[in-house]
Amino acid sequence: MAKISPTRMNLLARKSQLGLAREGVELLKHKREVLMSEFMNLVKPLKEKQSHLHIELVQAFHCLNTARAIDGRGSLESAVLLREHNATADIGIEKKWGLELPKIESIEGIGLQFREPHSHSISLRIFETRDRFDSILQQILELAPLEVSLKRLGREIQKTTRRINALEIMLMPGLRNEIRFIRNTLEEREREDNFRLRRIKNKKGK
């Protein structure tokens, strides 16, 4: 505090800085509210998808174990060789408040990607297993961008909160103290000047 020169120019400068800090806090709080809204909008569908995926995984592995037990490992491996296309996902970017959030644009290669079963003597159990794991693959591809977006939003919310705290807890109280110090010093000087002027006037009057 002793390093501050108590001048009216510095007083105006500190008031201006405090005003800018208040505006910054308001903008950051608005940003945090928007980010929190986006975050909460993703939490529910993400949990629902994760829960559904867990159920699908249990059923798919049950189907796989049944096919392995009845049809044999060799039949399963032969069915794998019938795959004609790889699954691909086209991922785009959605920008919100400076954040790049991934978004699935399209998924290809899931579903009709095997040759017909009747020409290769593959049981319906194996093709049911294939269909179940195809569905799981699609769900995982849909889940991944949601999880990434949730993590990025969470980190940005934390970063924004730290900035708000830095302004409200550290910067703004310091500026208020400096303003108070400068104002009190200027008022004290003004009282001293007024006192000296009265003394001079009284001396001249006598």
C-alpha positions in Angstrom: 0.0 0.0 0.0 2.9 2.4 0.7 4.1 2.1 -2.9 0.8 3.7 -4.2 1.1 7.3 -5.0 -2.1 8.8 -3.5 -3.1 11.1 -6.4 -6.4 11.8 -8.1 -5.1 10.3 -11.3 -4.3 7.0 -9.5 -7.7 7.1 -7.8 -9.4 7.4 -11.2 -7.2 4.6 -12.6 -8.1 2.3 -9.8 -11.8 3.0 -10.1 -11.6 2.3 -13.8 -9.8 -1.0 -13.1 -12.4 -2.0 -10.5 -15.2 -1.3 -13.0 -13.5 -3.4 -15.7 -13.0 -6.2 -13.1 -16.8 -6.1 -12.2 -17.7 -6.3 -15.9 -15.3 -9.2 -16.3 -16.8 -11.1 -13.4 -20.3 -10.6 -14.8 -19.2 -11.9 -18.2 -17.4 -14.9 -16.7 -20.4 -15.7 -14.5 -22.7 -15.6 -17.6 -20.2 -17.9 -19.4 -20.2 -20.3 -16.5 -24.0 -20.4 -16.4 -24.1 -21.2 -20.1 -21.4 -23.9 -19.8 -23.2 -25.4 -16.8 -26.4 -25.6 -18.8 -24.6 -27.3 -21.6 -22.9 -29.7 -19.1 -26.2 -30.6 -17.4 -27.9 -31.1 -20.8 -25.2 -33.8 -21.6 -25.2 -35.6 -18.2 -28.7 -37.1 -18.4 -28.4 -38.6 -22.0 -24.9 -39.7 -21.2 -26.0 -41.7 -18.1 -28.9 -43.1 -20.0 -26.7 -44.3 -22.9 -24.1 -45.7 -20.5 -26.8 -47.7 -18.7 -28.3 -49.0 -21.9 -24.9 -49.9 -23.2 -24.2 -51.9 -20.0 -27.4 -53.9 -20.5 -26.6 -54.5 -24.2 -23.1 -55.6 -23.4 -24.4 -58.3 -20.9 -26.8 -59.6 -23.5 -24.3 -59.5 -26.3 -21.7 -61.5 -24.4 -24.3 -64.0 -23.3 -25.2 -64.4 -27.0 -21.5 -64.7 -27.9 -20.9 -67.4 -25.3 -23.9 -69.3 -26.5 -22.8 -69.2 -30.1 -19.3 -70.3 -29.1 -20.6 -73.2 -27.1 -23.0 -74.5 -29.8 -21.3 -73.5 -33.1 -17.7 -73.6 -32.0 -14.9 -71.1 -32.1 -14.1 -72.0 -35.7 -17.5 -70.9 -37.0 -17.2 -67.6 -35.2 -13.8 -67.0 -36.7 -15.1 -67.9 -40.2 -17.9 -65.4 -39.7 -15.5 -62.7 -38.9 -13.8 -63.2 -42.2 -17.0 -62.4 -44.0 -16.9 -58.8 -43.0 -16.8 -56.6 -46.2 -16.4 -53.1 -44.8 -14.9 -51.4 -41.8 -17.0 -49.2 -39.5 -16.2 -45.5 -39.9 -17.5 -42.4 -38.2 -17.4 -38.9 -39.5 -16.8 -36.5 -36.6 -17.4 -32.8 -36.8 -16.6 -29.9 -34.5 -19.2 -27.7 -32.7 -17.8 -24.5 -31.3 -19.3 -23.1 -28.1 -17.7 -20.3 -26.1 -14.4 -21.0 -27.7 -14.6 -24.7 -27.0 -14.3 -27.3 -29.7 -16.8 -30.0 -28.9 -16.8 -33.2 -31.1 -20.1 -34.2 -32.8 -20.9 -37.4 -34.7 -22.0 -36.4 -38.2 -22.5 -39.9 -39.6 -21.6 -43.6 -39.0 -21.1 -46.0 -41.9 -20.2 -49.6 -42.2 -22.5 -50.9 -39.4 -25.4 -53.2 -40.3 -25.3 -54.7 -43.8 -21.6 -55.4 -43.9 -21.5 -59.2 -44.2 -22.4 -61.6 -47.0 -25.6 -63.5 -46.8 -25.5 -66.3 -44.2 -27.2 -69.0 -46.1 -24.4 -69.3 -48.6 -21.8 -69.9 -45.9 -23.6 -72.2 -43.5 -23.4 -69.7 -40.6 -26.0 -70.1 -37.9 -28.5 -67.4 -37.0 -27.0 -67.4 -33.5 -23.7 -66.0 -34.9 -25.5 -63.4 -36.9 -27.6 -62.4 -33.9 -24.3 -62.0 -32.0 -22.9 -59.9 -34.9 -26.0 -57.7 -34.8 -25.8 -57.1 -31.1 -22.1 -56.2 -31.2 -22.8 -53.9 -34.2 -25.3 -52.1 -32.1 -22.8 -51.8 -29.3 -20.2 -50.4 -31.6 -22.6 -47.8 -32.8 -23.5 -46.9 -29.2 -19.8 -46.6 -28.3 -19.2 -44.3 -31.3 -22.1 -42.1 -30.2 -21.0 -42.1 -26.5 -17.4 -41.1 -27.2 -18.1 -37.5 -28.3 -20.5 -37.0 -25.4 -17.9 -38.1 -22.9 -15.2 -35.9 -24.5 -17.6 -32.9 -24.5 -18.5 -33.5 -20.9 -14.8 -33.5 -19.9 -14.0 -30.4 -21.9 -17.0 -28.5 -20.5 -16.0 -29.6 -16.9 -12.5 -28.3 -17.3 -13.7 -25.0 -18.8 -16.2 -24.6 -15.9 -13.3 -25.1 -13.4 -11.1 -22.7 -15.3 -13.8 -20.1 -15.5 -14.5 -20.5 -11.7 -10.8 -20.0 -10.9 -10.8 -16.8 -13.0 -13.9 -15.5 -11.2 -12.3 -16.3 -7.8 -9.1 -14.6 -8.8 -11.0 -11.4 -9.6 -13.4 -11.5 -6.7 -11.1 -12.7 -4.0 -7.7 -11.3 -5.0 -7.9 -8.4 -7.5 -11.1 -6.6 -6.6 -10.5 -6.4 -2.8 -7.0 -5.2 -3.4 -8.3 -2.4 -5.7 -11.0 -1.5 -3.2 -8.3 -1.2 -0.5 -6.2 1.0 -2.7 -9.1 3.2 -3.6 -10.0 3.5 0.1 -6.4 4.4 0.9 -6.0 7.0 -1.8 -9.4 8.5 -1.0 -8.7 8.7 2.7 -5.2 10.2 2.1 -6.7 12.8 -0.3 -9.4 13.7 2.2 -6.9 14.0 5.0 -4.7 16.3 2.8 -7.8 18.4 2.0 -8.7 18.8 5.7 -5.1 19.8 6.4 -5.1 22.3 3.6 -8.4 23.7 4.8 -7.1 23.9 8.4 -4.0 25.8 7.2 -6.1 28.2 5.1 -8.3 29.0 8.1 -5.2 29.6 10.2 -3.8 32.0 7.6 -7.1 33.8 7.3 -7.4 34.1 11.0 -3.8 35.6 11.2 -4.6 38.1 8.4 -7.8 39.0 10.2 -6.0 39.8 13.4 
